[in-house]
Amino acid sequence: MLDPSSFSPLLEPSWQFVPKVAMQDFTREDWDLINRQRGPYYRQEQGRQVLRMLAASEHDPGFGYMVNNYRHCLQSATMALRDGLDEEDVVVCLLHDIGFVACPDTHGEFAAALLGPYVSERNHWMLLRHPIFQQAHAPHLPGADPQARERWRGHPHFEWAATFVERYDQAACDPHYDCAPLSVFEPLVHRLFARVPARRQTFD
């Protein structure tokens, strides 16, 4: 017999548990219950948990840049906000490097996977490729190819990717920049993740 006192709490007191330990034992009615509660849960919790991921890095040490990844992300978003970019672009700036430390070699794909269902094709395309576009600004980085982005010149989203990297990424490492606090961006993040998600194709 399962002891309900050992269960993780539910988000809403009116929700119900499926008291079975293996998914193979779930009935159609069990899945219907889970799915009724899943949508509201994601809409309320996804933005909060993403913000918590970023906030957890606030005091992290770095490895040579004058700002850590948290301050880089805040600076990028603050610059976009002050330039009058729309909410989606500001949130993309805030979260474009959220996987920079956890997934250093695939952080573009990480951000695209996280944000892709909630943003435009323009931003999804940019997120996937922004590490490659950044190489145009690092001509002395060993192994970098400043011409790597040229394979996409003429693409409808090329100019946005180039602009994003030049203005809101490679130039967002100033330790004296007056960043807005994360709390300024919290409502924008919650509104983005409250959108109905769409499917995106994988990177090719």
N, CA and C atoms as a LAMMPS dump frame, in Angstrom:
ITEM: TIMESTEP
0
ITEM: NUMBER OF ATOMS
612
ITEM: BOX BOUNDS ff ff ff
-5.0000000000000000e+02 5.0000000000000000e+02
-5.0000000000000000e+02 5.0000000000000000e+02
-5.0000000000000000e+02 5.0000000000000000e+02
ITEM: ATOMS id mol type element x y z
1 1 1 N 0.848 -1.194 0
2 1 2 C 0 0 0
3 1 3 C 0.883 1.243 0
4 2 1 N 0.602 2.186 -0.913
5 2 2 C 1.372 3.417 -0.991
6 2 3 C 0.908 4.407 0.07
7 3 1 N 1.859 5.073 0.686
8 3 2 C 1.57 6.042 1.727
9 3 3 C 1.496 7.435 1.101
10 4 1 N 0.312 8.052 1.03
11 4 2 C 0.187 9.372 0.393
12 4 3 C 1.059 10.452 1.019
13 5 1 N 1.444 10.275 2.281
14 5 2 C 2.283 11.282 2.93
15 5 3 C 3.681 11.331 2.329
16 6 1 N 4.043 10.307 1.564
17 6 2 C 5.365 10.272 0.935
18 6 3 C 5.349 10.863 -0.478
19 7 1 N 4.162 11.225 -1
20 7 2 C 4.055 11.754 -2.36
21 7 3 C 4.585 13.191 -2.41
22 8 1 N 5.126 13.586 -3.545
23 8 2 C 5.46 14.994 -3.764
24 8 3 C 4.162 15.792 -3.8
25 9 1 N 4.182 17.021 -3.314
26 9 2 C 2.938 17.807 -3.316
27 9 3 C 2.502 18.166 -4.732
28 10 1 N 1.209 18.354 -4.902
29 10 2 C 0.651 18.812 -6.163
30 10 3 C 0.61 20.337 -6.192
31 11 1 N 0.659 20.905 -7.375
32 11 2 C 0.636 22.356 -7.508
33 11 3 C -0.677 22.945 -7.024
34 12 1 N -1.79 22.284 -7.339
35 12 2 C -3.109 22.771 -6.955
36 12 3 C -3.774 21.774 -6.006
37 13 1 N -4.411 22.256 -4.954
38 13 2 C -5.022 21.328 -3.988
39 13 3 C -6.172 20.507 -4.567
40 14 1 N -6.776 20.989 -5.651
41 14 2 C -7.89 20.244 -6.25
42 14 3 C -7.424 19.13 -7.182
43 15 1 N -6.124 19.066 -7.477
44 15 2 C -5.607 18.041 -8.387
45 15 3 C -5.529 16.692 -7.688
46 16 1 N -5.365 15.648 -8.509
47 16 2 C -5.331 14.283 -7.983
48 16 3 C -4.046 13.576 -8.407
49 17 1 N -3.638 12.614 -7.605
50 17 2 C -2.511 11.747 -7.935
51 17 3 C -2.988 10.54 -8.736
52 18 1 N -2.082 9.991 -9.529
53 18 2 C -2.242 8.634 -10.071
54 18 3 C -1.351 7.749 -9.193
55 19 1 N -1.907 7.01 -8.278
56 19 2 C -1.099 6.273 -7.3
57 19 3 C -0.573 4.942 -7.842
58 20 1 N 0.232 5.043 -8.894
59 20 2 C 0.855 3.864 -9.498
60 20 3 C 2.315 4.202 -9.756
61 21 1 N 3.216 3.252 -9.549
62 21 2 C 4.645 3.56 -9.605
63 21 3 C 5.258 3.309 -10.977
64 22 1 N 4.573 2.598 -11.86
65 22 2 C 5.102 2.309 -13.191
66 22 3 C 4.139 2.831 -14.252
67 23 1 N 4.672 3.566 -15.221
68 23 2 C 3.817 4.126 -16.261
69 23 3 C 3.092 3.054 -17.054
70 24 1 N 3.673 1.87 -17.142
71 24 2 C 3.035 0.805 -17.92
72 24 3 C 1.711 0.364 -17.298
73 25 1 N 1.497 0.761 -16.048
74 25 2 C 0.247 0.403 -15.381
75 25 3 C -0.822 1.486 -15.496
76 26 1 N -0.47 2.631 -16.08
77 26 2 C -1.451 3.712 -16.213
78 26 3 C -2.544 3.303 -17.206
79 27 1 N -3.771 3.59 -16.839
80 27 2 C -4.898 3.368 -17.74
81 27 3 C -5.127 4.622 -18.584
82 28 1 N -6.04 4.528 -19.545
83 28 2 C -6.387 5.699 -20.335
84 28 3 C -6.945 6.804 -19.436
85 29 1 N -7.719 6.439 -18.44
86 29 2 C -8.275 7.423 -17.515
87 29 3 C -7.169 8.102 -16.709
88 30 1 N -6.147 7.33 -16.343
89 30 2 C -5.012 7.919 -15.62
90 30 3 C -4.309 8.953 -16.486
91 31 1 N -4.079 8.616 -17.752
92 31 2 C -3.408 9.56 -18.653
93 31 3 C -4.261 10.794 -18.914
94 32 1 N -5.557 10.615 -19
95 32 2 C -6.437 11.767 -19.166
96 32 3 C -6.309 12.713 -17.978
97 33 1 N -6.232 12.157 -16.78
98 33 2 C -6.063 12.974 -15.576
99 33 3 C -4.719 13.713 -15.611
100 34 1 N -3.648 12.99 -15.897
101 34 2 C -2.317 13.604 -15.964
102 34 3 C -2.299 14.744 -16.979
103 35 1 N -2.878 14.495 -18.14
104 35 2 C -2.822 15.495 -19.211
105 35 3 C -3.691 16.71 -18.924
106 36 1 N -4.786 16.534 -18.203
107 36 2 C -5.597 17.686 -17.798
108 36 3 C -4.806 18.603 -16.859
109 37 1 N -3.982 18.022 -16.039
110 37 2 C -3.204 18.791 -15.066
111 37 3 C -1.869 19.257 -15.647
112 38 1 N -1.395 18.583 -16.66
113 38 2 C -0.088 18.891 -17.246
114 38 3 C -0.047 20.296 -17.864
115 39 1 N -1.042 20.644 -18.672
116 39 2 C -1.034 21.927 -19.367
117 39 3 C -0.971 23.106 -18.417
118 40 1 N -1.905 23.196 -17.451
119 40 2 C -1.829 24.294 -16.486
120 40 3 C -0.525 24.292 -15.683
121 41 1 N -0.025 23.104 -15.394
122 41 2 C 1.236 23.003 -14.64
123 41 3 C 2.384 23.634 -15.431
124 42 1 N 2.52 23.247 -16.7
125 42 2 C 3.592 23.812 -17.52
126 42 3 C 3.444 25.321 -17.67
127 43 1 N 2.222 25.787 -17.902
128 43 2 C 2.025 27.226 -18.1
129 43 3 C 2.429 28.03 -16.873
130 44 1 N 2.225 27.467 -15.706
131 44 2 C 2.566 28.186 -14.485
132 44 3 C 4.019 27.969 -14.079
133 45 1 N 4.538 26.771 -14.292
134 45 2 C 5.835 26.418 -13.735
135 45 3 C 7.013 26.579 -14.684
136 46 1 N 6.8 26.487 -15.988
137 46 2 C 7.945 26.47 -16.886
138 46 3 C 8.753 27.757 -16.786
139 47 1 N 8.08 28.898 -16.891
140 47 2 C 8.793 30.158 -16.782
141 47 3 C 9.493 30.306 -15.453
142 48 1 N 8.835 29.915 -14.378
143 48 2 C 9.429 30.036 -13.046
144 48 3 C 10.691 29.187 -12.928
145 49 1 N 10.642 27.977 -13.462
146 49 2 C 11.805 27.098 -13.346
147 49 3 C 12.952 27.546 -14.246
148 50 1 N 12.638 28.109 -15.406
149 50 2 C 13.693 28.657 -16.264
150 50 3 C 14.363 29.838 -15.572
151 51 1 N 13.571 30.721 -14.995
152 51 2 C 14.14 31.857 -14.26
153 51 3 C 14.989 31.38 -13.091
154 52 1 N 14.564 30.327 -12.439
155 52 2 C 15.339 29.794 -11.32
156 52 3 C 16.678 29.242 -11.8
157 53 1 N 16.683 28.619 -12.971
158 53 2 C 17.949 28.134 -13.541
159 53 3 C 18.928 29.275 -13.748
160 54 1 N 18.43 30.373 -14.319
161 54 2 C 19.309 31.515 -14.557
162 54 3 C 19.73 32.16 -13.249
163 55 1 N 18.793 32.366 -12.338
164 55 2 C 19.094 33.028 -11.067
165 55 3 C 20.127 32.257 -10.256
166 56 1 N 20.141 30.941 -10.401
167 56 2 C 21.086 30.116 -9.635
168 56 3 C 22.532 30.421 -9.989
169 57 1 N 22.767 31.043 -11.161
170 57 2 C 24.14 31.323 -11.597
171 57 3 C 24.607 32.729 -11.243
172 58 1 N 23.803 33.467 -10.475
173 58 2 C 24.114 34.88 -10.219
174 58 3 C 25.503 35.081 -9.628
175 59 1 N 25.909 34.223 -8.723
176 59 2 C 27.182 34.419 -8.03
177 59 3 C 28.256 33.436 -8.486
178 60 1 N 28.049 32.807 -9.622
179 60 2 C 29.025 31.836 -10.118
180 60 3 C 30.33 32.523 -10.511
181 61 1 N 31.457 31.847 -10.28
182 61 2 C 32.73 32.382 -10.767
183 61 3 C 32.829 32.239 -12.276
184 62 1 N 33.777 32.928 -12.871
185 62 2 C 33.997 32.834 -14.309
186 62 3 C 35.354 32.258 -14.625
187 63 1 N 35.76 32.365 -15.895
188 63 2 C 37.048 31.788 -16.304
189 63 3 C 37.867 32.752 -17.156
190 64 1 N 37.582 34.042 -17.082
191 64 2 C 38.39 35.014 -17.804
192 64 3 C 37.63 36.22 -18.298
193 65 1 N 36.376 36.032 -18.703
194 65 2 C 35.548 37.187 -19.025
195 65 3 C 35.362 38.032 -17.756
196 66 1 N 35.189 39.341 -17.931
197 66 2 C 35.045 40.218 -16.763
198 66 3 C 33.679 40.121 -16.105
199 67 1 N 32.734 39.475 -16.763
200 67 2 C 31.428 39.21 -16.158
201 67 3 C 31.134 37.727 -16.273
202 68 1 N 30.355 37.209 -15.326
203 68 2 C 29.956 35.809 -15.449
204 68 3 C 28.775 35.694 -16.406
205 69 1 N 28.341 34.479 -16.647
206 69 2 C 27.294 34.269 -17.647
207 69 3 C 25.978 34.917 -17.24
208 70 1 N 25.677 34.942 -15.959
209 70 2 C 24.456 35.585 -15.472
210 70 3 C 24.443 37.068 -15.84
211 71 1 N 25.527 37.763 -15.571
212 71 2 C 25.594 39.193 -15.875
213 71 3 C 25.62 39.439 -17.38
214 72 1 N 26.245 38.544 -18.126
215 72 2 C 26.22 38.658 -19.583
216 72 3 C 24.786 38.595 -20.105
217 73 1 N 24.019 37.633 -19.598
218 73 2 C 22.634 37.481 -20.042
219 73 3 C 21.791 38.686 -19.643
220 74 1 N 21.964 39.174 -18.42
221 74 2 C 21.231 40.363 -17.979
222 74 3 C 21.604 41.586 -18.817
223 75 1 N 22.896 41.723 -19.109
224 75 2 C 23.325 42.862 -19.909
225 75 3 C 22.731 42.799 -21.307
226 76 1 N 22.758 41.63 -21.916
227 76 2 C 22.198 41.457 -23.245
228 76 3 C 20.725 41.855 -23.264
229 77 1 N 19.961 41.36 -22.288
230 77 2 C 18.529 41.662 -22.233
231 77 3 C 18.272 43.132 -21.937
232 78 1 N 19.068 43.72 -21.059
233 78 2 C 18.891 45.134 -20.724
234 78 3 C 19.158 46.019 -21.937
235 79 1 N 20.195 45.697 -22.685
236 79 2 C 20.505 46.455 -23.897
237 79 3 C 19.357 46.366 -24.889
238 80 1 N 18.805 45.175 -25.049
239 80 2 C 17.685 44.987 -25.977
240 80 3 C 16.453 45.758 -25.518
241 81 1 N 16.197 45.715 -24.208
242 81 2 C 15.054 46.437 -23.661
243 81 3 C 15.2 47.937 -23.897
244 82 1 N 16.379 48.465 -23.639
245 82 2 C 16.608 49.904 -23.803
246 82 3 C 16.626 50.332 -25.26
247 83 1 N 16.88 49.393 -26.152
248 83 2 C 16.824 49.688 -27.587
249 83 3 C 15.398 49.612 -28.132
250 84 1 N 14.456 49.208 -27.288
251 84 2 C 13.065 49.157 -27.714
252 84 3 C 12.669 47.896 -28.453
253 85 1 N 13.45 46.812 -28.325
254 85 2 C 13.064 45.555 -28.966
255 85 3 C 11.803 45.009 -28.31
256 86 1 N 11.106 44.149 -29.038
257 86 2 C 9.85 43.626 -28.493
258 86 3 C 10.134 42.594 -27.404
259 87 1 N 9.08 42.203 -26.703
260 87 2 C 9.234 41.314 -25.542
261 87 3 C 9.92 40.007 -25.898
262 88 1 N 9.533 39.423 -27.012
263 88 2 C 10.133 38.144 -27.384
264 88 3 C 11.639 38.279 -27.567
265 89 1 N 12.061 39.312 -28.281
266 89 2 C 13.49 39.494 -28.508
267 89 3 C 14.235 39.741 -27.205
268 90 1 N 13.631 40.46 -26.288
269 90 2 C 14.272 40.716 -24.994
270 90 3 C 14.457 39.415 -24.224
271 91 1 N 13.436 38.566 -24.207
272 91 2 C 13.549 37.29 -23.507
273 91 3 C 14.585 36.396 -24.188
274 92 1 N 14.625 36.407 -25.499
275 92 2 C 15.636 35.636 -26.228
276 92 3 C 17.036 36.107 -25.837
277 93 1 N 17.218 37.417 -25.735
278 93 2 C 18.51 37.935 -25.288
279 93 3 C 18.833 37.46 -23.868
280 94 1 N 17.841 37.47 -23.005
281 94 2 C 18.053 37.044 -21.622
282 94 3 C 18.479 35.587 -21.526
283 95 1 N 17.903 34.74 -22.375
284 95 2 C 18.081 33.291 -22.216
285 95 3 C 18.948 32.655 -23.298
286 96 1 N 19.541 33.449 -24.183
287 96 2 C 20.277 32.861 -25.304
288 96 3 C 21.456 32.012 -24.852
289 97 1 N 22.04 32.341 -23.699
290 97 2 C 23.203 31.595 -23.201
291 97 3 C 22.894 30.84 -21.918
292 98 1 N 21.644 30.489 -21.683
293 98 2 C 21.307 29.818 -20.431
294 98 3 C 22.003 28.464 -20.309
295 99 1 N 22.37 27.87 -21.435
296 99 2 C 23.091 26.591 -21.394
297 99 3 C 24.583 26.728 -21.609
298 100 1 N 25.116 27.947 -21.532
299 100 2 C 26.512 28.207 -21.891
300 100 3 C 27.495 27.388 -21.066
301 101 1 N 27.21 27.193 -19.781
302 101 2 C 28.107 26.434 -18.91
303 101 3 C 27.712 24.964 -18.866
304 102 1 N 26.417 24.687 -18.775
305 102 2 C 25.967 23.292 -18.681
306 102 3 C 26.19 22.528 -19.983
307 103 1 N 26.056 23.216 -21.133
308 103 2 C 26.216 22.583 -22.452
309 103 3 C 27.106 23.473 -23.333
310 104 1 N 28.369 23.626 -22.99
311 104 2 C 29.194 24.627 -23.683
312 104 3 C 29.312 24.426 -25.185
313 105 1 N 29.387 23.192 -25.64
314 105 2 C 29.57 22.945 -27.071
315 105 3 C 28.267 22.946 -27.852
316 106 1 N 27.152 22.905 -27.16
317 106 2 C 25.85 22.857 -27.836
318 106 3 C 24.878 23.855 -27.222
319 107 1 N 25.4 24.967 -26.696
320 107 2 C 24.5 25.876 -25.971
321 107 3 C 23.525 26.579 -26.899
322 108 1 N 23.881 26.725 -28.186
323 108 2 C 22.921 27.282 -29.132
324 108 3 C 21.728 26.364 -29.321
325 109 1 N 22.01 25.067 -29.473
326 109 2 C 20.939 24.088 -29.608
327 109 3 C 20.107 24 -28.332
328 110 1 N 20.782 24.139 -27.181
329 110 2 C 20.078 24.101 -25.895
330 110 3 C 19.05 25.22 -25.823
331 111 1 N 19.476 26.452 -26.129
332 111 2 C 18.565 27.591 -26.076
333 111 3 C 17.453 27.458 -27.11
334 112 1 N 17.796 26.961 -28.292
335 112 2 C 16.788 26.783 -29.34
336 112 3 C 15.761 25.732 -28.944
337 113 1 N 16.209 24.669 -28.296
338 113 2 C 15.274 23.637 -27.843
339 113 3 C 14.355 24.162 -26.751
340 114 1 N 14.919 24.963 -25.844
341 114 2 C 14.134 25.516 -24.746
342 114 3 C 13.107 26.528 -25.236
343 115 1 N 13.548 27.451 -26.091
344 115 2 C 12.713 28.576 -26.501
345 115 3 C 11.975 28.343 -27.816
346 116 1 N 12.467 27.413 -28.617
347 116 2 C 11.939 27.23 -29.959
348 116 3 C 10.434 27.116 -30.076
349 117 1 N 9.774 26.35 -29.203
350 117 2 C 8.316 26.227 -29.339
351 117 3 C 7.548 27.51 -29.047
352 118 1 N 8.206 28.514 -28.476
353 118 2 C 7.51 29.718 -28.02
354 118 3 C 7.922 30.977 -28.767
355 119 1 N 8.873 30.87 -29.68
356 119 2 C 9.373 32.065 -30.367
357 119 3 C 9.207 31.917 -31.871
358 120 1 N 9.458 33.018 -32.568
359 120 2 C 9.348 33.036 -34.022
360 120 3 C 10.423 32.179 -34.668
361 121 1 N 10.202 31.83 -35.922
362 121 2 C 11.212 31.106 -36.678
363 121 3 C 12.505 31.921 -36.768
364 122 1 N 12.365 33.234 -36.854
365 122 2 C 13.521 34.134 -36.903
366 122 3 C 14.421 33.945 -35.684
367 123 1 N 13.827 33.908 -34.505
368 123 2 C 14.627 33.747 -33.287
369 123 3 C 15.117 32.318 -33.104
370 124 1 N 14.304 31.36 -33.478
371 124 2 C 14.754 29.965 -33.392
372 124 3 C 15.975 29.75 -34.281
373 125 1 N 15.912 30.276 -35.49
374 125 2 C 17.024 30.149 -36.44
375 125 3 C 18.276 30.805 -35.881
376 126 1 N 18.123 31.989 -35.313
377 126 2 C 19.262 32.709 -34.761
378 126 3 C 19.87 31.977 -33.575
379 127 1 N 19.04 31.487 -32.668
380 127 2 C 19.557 30.808 -31.481
381 127 3 C 20.41 29.605 -31.854
382 128 1 N 19.962 28.838 -32.817
383 128 2 C 20.732 27.675 -33.239
384 128 3 C 22.122 28.054 -33.742
385 129 1 N 22.214 29.174 -34.431
386 129 2 C 23.436 29.517 -35.152
387 129 3 C 24.267 30.624 -34.519
388 130 1 N 23.78 31.213 -33.423
389 130 2 C 24.51 32.374 -32.901
390 130 3 C 25.951 32.07 -32.489
391 131 1 N 26.295 30.859 -32.004
392 131 2 C 27.709 30.622 -31.714
393 131 3 C 28.584 30.664 -32.969
394 132 1 N 28.027 30.278 -34.109
395 132 2 C 28.785 30.323 -35.358
396 132 3 C 28.931 31.765 -35.83
397 133 1 N 27.867 32.527 -35.733
398 133 2 C 27.939 33.941 -36.103
399 133 3 C 28.923 34.69 -35.213
400 134 1 N 29.07 34.257 -33.982
401 134 2 C 29.975 34.943 -33.06
402 134 3 C 31.435 34.842 -33.511
403 135 1 N 31.746 33.809 -34.268
404 135 2 C 33.127 33.645 -34.721
405 135 3 C 33.583 34.797 -35.617
406 136 1 N 32.653 35.509 -36.23
407 136 2 C 33.016 36.668 -37.05
408 136 3 C 33.623 37.781 -36.204
409 137 1 N 33.404 37.732 -34.899
410 137 2 C 33.919 38.755 -33.992
411 137 3 C 35.096 38.237 -33.165
412 138 1 N 35.619 37.087 -33.511
413 138 2 C 36.736 36.499 -32.763
414 138 3 C 37.806 36.01 -33.735
415 139 1 N 38.384 36.924 -34.545
416 139 2 C 39.326 36.496 -35.587
417 139 3 C 40.598 35.862 -35.048
418 140 1 N 40.924 36.122 -33.778
419 140 2 C 42.161 35.564 -33.213
420 140 3 C 41.905 34.364 -32.301
421 141 1 N 40.654 33.932 -32.214
422 141 2 C 40.337 32.747 -31.41
423 141 3 C 40.822 31.507 -32.139
424 142 1 N 41.699 30.708 -31.52
425 142 2 C 42.169 29.493 -32.188
426 142 3 C 41.008 28.592 -32.596
427 143 1 N 41.008 28.184 -33.845
428 143 2 C 39.976 27.288 -34.359
429 143 3 C 38.74 27.986 -34.876
430 144 1 N 38.625 29.292 -34.641
431 144 2 C 37.449 30.017 -35.124
432 144 3 C 37.568 30.286 -36.617
433 145 1 N 36.433 30.341 -37.263
434 145 2 C 36.371 30.662 -38.693
435 145 3 C 35.49 31.89 -38.863
436 146 1 N 36.081 33.085 -38.987
437 146 2 C 35.28 34.298 -39.114
438 146 3 C 34.355 34.312 -40.328
439 147 1 N 34.6 33.437 -41.282
440 147 2 C 33.757 33.371 -42.48
441 147 3 C 32.685 32.289 -42.388
442 148 1 N 32.619 31.599 -41.259
443 148 2 C 31.709 30.449 -41.157
444 148 3 C 30.256 30.832 -41.391
445 149 1 N 29.872 32.027 -40.969
446 149 2 C 28.478 32.44 -41.12
447 149 3 C 28.098 32.715 -42.573
448 150 1 N 29.077 32.871 -43.431
449 150 2 C 28.8 33.262 -44.811
450 150 3 C 28 32.213 -45.577
451 151 1 N 28.015 30.979 -45.093
452 151 2 C 27.233 29.929 -45.757
453 151 3 C 25.741 30.274 -45.773
454 152 1 N 25.315 31.158 -44.839
455 152 2 C 23.896 31.515 -44.728
456 152 3 C 23.593 32.92 -45.241
457 153 1 N 24.574 33.609 -45.787
458 153 2 C 24.299 34.963 -46.272
459 153 3 C 23.22 34.9 -47.352
460 154 1 N 22.278 35.791 -47.273
461 154 2 C 21.132 35.773 -48.167
462 154 3 C 19.908 35.135 -47.555
463 155 1 N 20.087 34.407 -46.437
464 155 2 C 18.944 33.829 -45.745
465 155 3 C 18.124 34.958 -45.116
466 156 1 N 16.798 34.826 -45.055
467 156 2 C 15.964 35.897 -44.496
468 156 3 C 16.318 36.299 -43.066
469 157 1 N 16.908 35.373 -42.296
470 157 2 C 17.201 35.672 -40.897
471 157 3 C 18.676 35.987 -40.65
472 158 1 N 19.465 36.052 -41.715
473 158 2 C 20.897 36.303 -41.56
474 158 3 C 21.161 37.628 -40.852
475 159 1 N 20.505 38.694 -41.285
476 159 2 C 20.801 40.01 -40.738
477 159 3 C 20.434 40.108 -39.264
478 160 1 N 19.339 39.463 -38.857
479 160 2 C 18.989 39.484 -37.436
480 160 3 C 20.03 38.732 -36.621
481 161 1 N 20.475 37.587 -37.094
482 161 2 C 21.505 36.837 -36.363
483 161 3 C 22.782 37.655 -36.251
484 162 1 N 23.178 38.308 -37.347
485 162 2 C 24.387 39.128 -37.329
486 162 3 C 24.233 40.309 -36.382
487 163 1 N 23.067 40.947 -36.403
488 163 2 C 22.824 42.088 -35.523
489 163 3 C 22.788 41.663 -34.065
490 164 1 N 22.085 40.566 -33.784
491 164 2 C 22.013 40.076 -32.415
492 164 3 C 23.407 39.835 -31.849
493 165 1 N 24.224 39.107 -32.59
494 165 2 C 25.548 38.761 -32.084
495 165 3 C 26.415 40.004 -31.916
496 166 1 N 26.373 40.905 -32.898
497 166 2 C 27.222 42.093 -32.815
498 166 3 C 26.817 43.013 -31.666
499 167 1 N 25.525 43.253 -31.507
500 167 2 C 25.073 44.267 -30.545
501 167 3 C 24.741 43.703 -29.174
502 168 1 N 24.17 42.493 -29.118
503 168 2 C 23.636 41.988 -27.851
504 168 3 C 24.356 40.761 -27.306
505 169 1 N 25.378 40.296 -27.978
506 169 2 C 26.095 39.111 -27.499
507 169 3 C 27.57 39.42 -27.295
508 170 1 N 28.318 39.597 -28.366
509 170 2 C 29.754 39.761 -28.217
510 170 3 C 30.132 41.056 -27.49
511 171 1 N 29.238 42.039 -27.475
512 171 2 C 29.525 43.315 -26.814
513 171 3 C 28.915 43.405 -25.416
514 172 1 N 28.393 42.322 -24.896
515 172 2 C 27.698 42.347 -23.601
516 172 3 C 28.549 41.712 -22.506
517 173 1 N 29.749 42.235 -22.328
518 173 2 C 30.662 41.707 -21.308
519 173 3 C 31.289 42.845 -20.493
520 174 1 N 30.542 43.931 -20.316
521 174 2 C 31.055 45.128 -19.662
522 174 3 C 30.74 45.086 -18.171
523 175 1 N 31.762 45.013 -17.315
524 175 2 C 31.495 44.922 -15.872
525 175 3 C 30.923 46.2 -15.28
526 176 1 N 30.974 47.32 -16.022
527 176 2 C 30.463 48.59 -15.525
528 176 3 C 29.073 48.914 -16.064
529 177 1 N 28.523 48.039 -16.89
530 177 2 C 27.208 48.304 -17.462
531 177 3 C 26.137 48.187 -16.384
532 178 1 N 25.213 49.133 -16.39
533 178 2 C 24.144 49.17 -15.396
534 178 3 C 22.981 48.292 -15.863
535 179 1 N 23.012 47.035 -15.479
536 179 2 C 21.978 46.089 -15.905
537 179 3 C 20.704 46.273 -15.089
538 180 1 N 19.587 46.074 -15.726
539 180 2 C 18.32 45.978 -15.005
540 180 3 C 18.32 44.689 -14.193
541 181 1 N 17.639 44.652 -13.057
542 181 2 C 17.582 43.414 -12.268
543 181 3 C 16.738 42.358 -12.966
544 182 1 N 16.958 41.118 -12.596
545 182 2 C 16.225 40.014 -13.212
546 182 3 C 14.72 40.183 -13.034
547 183 1 N 14.302 40.797 -11.937
548 183 2 C 12.873 40.968 -11.675
549 183 3 C 12.166 41.753 -12.78
550 184 1 N 12.879 42.621 -13.465
551 184 2 C 12.294 43.389 -14.565
552 184 3 C 11.829 42.456 -15.686
553 185 1 N 12.547 41.367 -15.879
554 185 2 C 12.284 40.474 -17.007
555 185 3 C 11.352 39.315 -16.66
556 186 1 N 11.083 39.129 -15.379
557 186 2 C 10.273 37.978 -14.978
558 186 3 C 8.898 37.964 -15.636
559 187 1 N 8.152 39.08 -15.663
560 187 2 C 6.829 39.025 -16.318
561 187 3 C 6.923 38.691 -17.801
562 188 1 N 7.977 39.155 -18.48
563 188 2 C 8.154 38.872 -19.903
564 188 3 C 8.386 37.384 -20.122
565 189 1 N 9.198 36.784 -19.258
566 189 2 C 9.484 35.349 -19.376
567 189 3 C 8.21 34.544 -19.152
568 190 1 N 7.445 34.906 -18.141
569 190 2 C 6.205 34.164 -17.869
570 190 3 C 5.219 34.292 -19.027
571 191 1 N 5.131 35.475 -19.619
572 191 2 C 4.216 35.638 -20.758
573 191 3 C 4.676 34.823 -21.96
574 192 1 N 5.98 34.735 -22.175
575 192 2 C 6.475 33.948 -23.309
576 192 3 C 6.122 32.471 -23.145
577 193 1 N 6.36 31.927 -21.956
578 193 2 C 6.112 30.501 -21.751
579 193 3 C 4.634 30.173 -21.562
580 194 1 N 3.802 31.192 -21.464
581 194 2 C 2.354 30.961 -21.429
582 194 3 C 1.775 30.813 -22.833
583 195 1 N 2.59 31.054 -23.857
584 195 2 C 2.119 30.899 -25.235
585 195 3 C 1.841 29.432 -25.548
586 196 1 N 0.993 29.207 -26.53
587 196 2 C 0.75 27.844 -27.008
588 196 3 C 1.982 27.398 -27.779
589 197 1 N 2.64 26.32 -27.368
590 197 2 C 3.881 25.92 -28.043
591 197 3 C 3.648 25.394 -29.445
592 198 1 N 4.598 25.671 -30.316
593 198 2 C 4.585 25.153 -31.685
594 198 3 C 5.729 24.168 -31.845
595 199 1 N 5.675 23.37 -32.895
596 199 2 C 6.768 22.432 -33.182
597 199 3 C 7.777 23.089 -34.092
598 200 1 N 9.06 22.793 -33.868
599 200 2 C 10.123 23.333 -34.693
600 200 3 C 10.931 22.191 -35.284
601 201 1 N 11.44 22.422 -36.494
602 201 2 C 12.323 21.433 -37.095
603 201 3 C 13.686 21.501 -36.433
604 202 1 N 14.426 20.418 -36.532
605 202 2 C 15.762 20.384 -35.938
606 202 3 C 16.746 21.117 -36.83
607 203 1 N 17.888 21.423 -36.284
608 203 2 C 18.949 22.141 -36.98
609 203 3 C 19.494 21.283 -38.118
610 204 1 N 19.678 21.897 -39.304
611 204 2 C 20.291 21.148 -40.408
612 204 3 C 21.495 21.888 -40.923
